[in-house]
């Protein structure tokens, strides 16, 4: 292990750059404590790529969140170099990063996920957005083979390919929807509008072939947004989540199912909403945060796996390929 040279890649140029640098710093410190030979690289421009090609290392530990990090970009570069890297491969990363494709796979696999519509920037004009929202509540789960899905307020608006809750908002009426859409479209040309599931917010880590401890999140804001994720004191993490035995096992089962359905490997974090109508998978994060406030290390710790051991396991899974 001590001879294994690990290059921690972080930074990048996405809207999640600052969080990526924090994750990278945390991972580098942990790997050094675990006995690895560690170097770091902020991948942010042409010179950094030249440095990447010059460096000698055995495994790349990926901490680049958002575009190029979680969408298969850096994975493709490293595969071209013949260098093992942590986490999911090119295709699984791309599928998980694109919320629209991920939703379609969840539906095809029978994984419960909130009902949704996809809106394109070119077709949306203020409060008259072509979205089918009625006053009468509809079933909350998504179903296959539907091109038009009726929703009812409140709804959640998400950019199709962003993480860390960037650009996400909850709309209770059409005027709020129009304002949130304007914000969300700053991050891309497509957004998902999905039924808001009132209830518990849950998160589960996956390591290898095992679901880790379930966490309940209690943000001190309307929902688990960027500020709640990364500001101390803005969100309470309850571990293990206070669920009945059957529900707890079901959440873990669905987490593994979603992870495998997208073709993920090694590790991920799966996010849920649990309401009166059931348990719903929201998304799979293939490069979960590794900061002091991050959920994935907490899920592992509650399962008896300390931070240094967690990092070592991830590195050795990559090295074994």
N, C-alpha and C positions, 0 to 999 in steps of 0.2 A: 504493500500500500504506500509506504513512504517513498518509493521510487516512482510512483505514478504522477506524471506531470499533468496538472489540470489547468486549463485556461478558462477563466470565468469571463464570459462575454456579457456585457450589459450596456446600458445607454440607448443607443439607436437614435432615431429621429422622430419617433411617434409622439403622440400626446401623452404617453405614459413614461416618457424618458426619465423624469425625476424619480419615479417609483422604481424603475428598472435599476437605476444607479444605487438606490438604497438596498434593493434585493441583492445586487452583485456584491456590494460591500459586506453585507451580512453573510453571504455564502462564502466569500473569500476568507473571512475570519474563521468561520466554522470549519472549513476544509483544512486550514492551517492547524487548527487545534486537533483535528482528526489525523494529522500526520502526513498530509499530501503536500507535494511541491506545487505551489500555487502562483500563478501570474494572472494579471487582469488586463482587459482591453475594453476601452470604451469605443464601441463600433459606431462611428458617427460620420465618416467621410472617406474619401479616396485614400488618404494616407493611412488610416486605420486598417483598411482592407489590405494595403501593401504590407503592413506590419503583421496582419493575420497570416498572410501567405509565407512570411519569413519565420514566424515563430515555430519552435519545436515543442510539441505537446502530445500527450497520449489521448486525452479526452477533453472535449469542450463542454463546460457546464453553462447551459443557456439560461440567462436571466433577462433577456430582451423581451419586454412586454409590448404587446400591440403589433403594429405593422412591421413586417420583415422579421420579427422575432417569433410571433405565434402563428403566422400565416403560411409557413413552409419556406419562406425566403432564405433565411440563414441555414435552415436544414438542408436545402438543396445545394448551397455553396459548400457546406462541410461534407456532404456526400460526394460531391465532385472532387474534393480534396482527399477523400478516403479516410477521414478522421471521424472516430466515434463521437457522438454527442448525446447529451442527456435528453430524455423525454421522447415524445412522439415523433414519427416520421413526417415526411413532406405532405403526403395526402391527408393523414389524420389531422395534422396541424391546420391545414387549409380548411378542412371541413368544419372543425370545431370553431375556428375563428369567424367563419361566415355563418352568422346566426340563421340566415335563411336556409342554407343547405342543411345545417344541423337540425333545424326544426323539421325539415322534410324527412330526414333520416329517423328522427324520433317517432314521427307519425307512422312511417313505414314499418318500424320495429315494434309498434304497439306501446311505446313509452309515453305515458301521459305528460303532456305539455300544454300550457295555456293556449286557447284559441287565438288566432292572430291573422293579421293582414299585412301585406307588403305594399308600401307606398314608394313611388319613384318621384324624385325631385321635380322632374319636368311636368308632372301631372297635378301637382299640389299648388293651390292658390288660396291662401288664407283660410278662413273658417269654412269655406265651401269645399274643403278637401273631399275627394271622392272616396269616402270611407263609409261603410255601411254600419252605422251605429244607431240602434234603436233604443226605445225606452224600456222595452220588455227584456228582462234577463234571459240569457241563453245558456246552454250547457257550457261549462268552463273549459273542457278539454278539446284539444285539436283533433280533427278527424281527417283521414286521407281522402283524396279525390275531390277536394273542394277548391274552387277558384275564387268564390266569393263567400266570406264568412261574416255573419252578423255578430256584432259585438255590442256591449252596452257599457256606458261609463260606470266607474272609472276605468281608464286604460293606461297602459305603460307604453311609452315611446322609447325605442332604442335604435341607435345607429347600427347598421347591419354588421359592422366589423370593428367595433371598439371594445375595450375592456375597462376595468376599474370604474364602472358605472359612468363613464364619460359620455355626456350628451343624453343621459337617461332622465326622463321625467314622468310624472303621473298627471294625467289630465282628467278633470272631473266634468268638463263640458267642452263644447266646440271651440270657444274662444281660447281656453287654456290649451287645447290641442293644437291650435294654429300657432301659438307662441312657442310651444315646446318643439313642434315640427321645424320651425325656423332655426332653432338652436341645434337640433339633431342633424339637420341637413348640412351644417357646417363641417361635419365629419365624413360626408360621403353622399352619394346620390340615391341611396336606398335606406329606408328605415323599416323597422318592424313595429307595428302597433298591436299589442296583445292585451287580452283581458287581464285586469289586475285581480290577483287572488288575495283576498283579505285573509290574514292569519299569520302563521309563523314563518319566519325566514330561516332556512336551514342550509348548512354546508357540510360536505363530507369529503375527506381526502381519500385518494386511492393510491396504494403503494404496491407495486407488483400485481398480484391477483387478489388483493384483499382490500376491503373497504375499512377505513379507519373510523375513529370516533365521530359521532354526529354532533355538530355544534348548532345551537340556536343563537341567532343574532337579534339583539334588541337595541336598534339604533335610537338615539335621542333626537331623531329627525323624522320626517314623514316616511322615509324609506332609507335603505342602505346605500347611500350615494357616496360620491368620492370623498367628501369630508368625513362622513361616518366611518369609512374604511380606513382612513389614514391619519385621523386626528385623535390623539389620546383622550379618552373620556367621552367620546361621542357615540360609542357603541359598546354595549355589554355583551360579552361572549359567555354563554352558559354551556359548560362541558361536563358530562355528556348532556345532550339536549333532553329535557324532561318529557319524554314521550313514553307511551305504553310500549311494552315489549314487542308487540306485533308491528306497530307503526315504526319503531326504531329499526327493526329488521327489514321492513319494507323499504325504508329510505336507503339503507345500505345496499339492498338488492338492486334497486333502481339505479343507484350510483354506478355500480359495476356494469349493469346493463347498458347505460348510456356511454360509459367509458369504452366498452367493447364495441358497441354499435358504430362508433366513429372510427374504430381501428386504433385507438390510443394505446400507448405502451408505457411501462415503467411507473409513471405517476401522473396524477391530475387532481383537480378539485371540481366537484360537481355541486351546483347550487340549486336550491329547491324553494318552492312555496308550498305550505301545507295549510289548507283551509277546510271548511266544513264539507266541501264536495270532493276532497281527496288530496293526494300528494302529487305535485307537478314538478318535473325537471325543467329548469330554466336554461341552463347552459353548462358546458364543460370547459374548464380552463386548463389548457395543456401546459402552460408555464405559470403556475400559481405564484403569488407573491411570497417572498421569503424575508420580509421585514420583521421588526419586533412586534408588529401588530397583525401580522398575516395569519390567516386561518389555517393554511395547510400545515405549517409546523406545529400549531396548537393541536390540530386533529391527531397528528402523529404522537405528540407528547402525551396526550390523553390515552393513547393506545400503548404506552410504554416505550416509545421510541424517541430518544433524545435528539437534539438538533444535529450534533456531530454524527451520530449513528445514521440518522436519516440521510444526510448528505453523502456519507460513505456508501450507503446502500444504492443510492441513485447513481453515483459514479461507477460503482462496480457492475451494475446492470448494463450501463452503457459500454463499459470496457469489455464485457463478456460477449458482445456482438461481433 
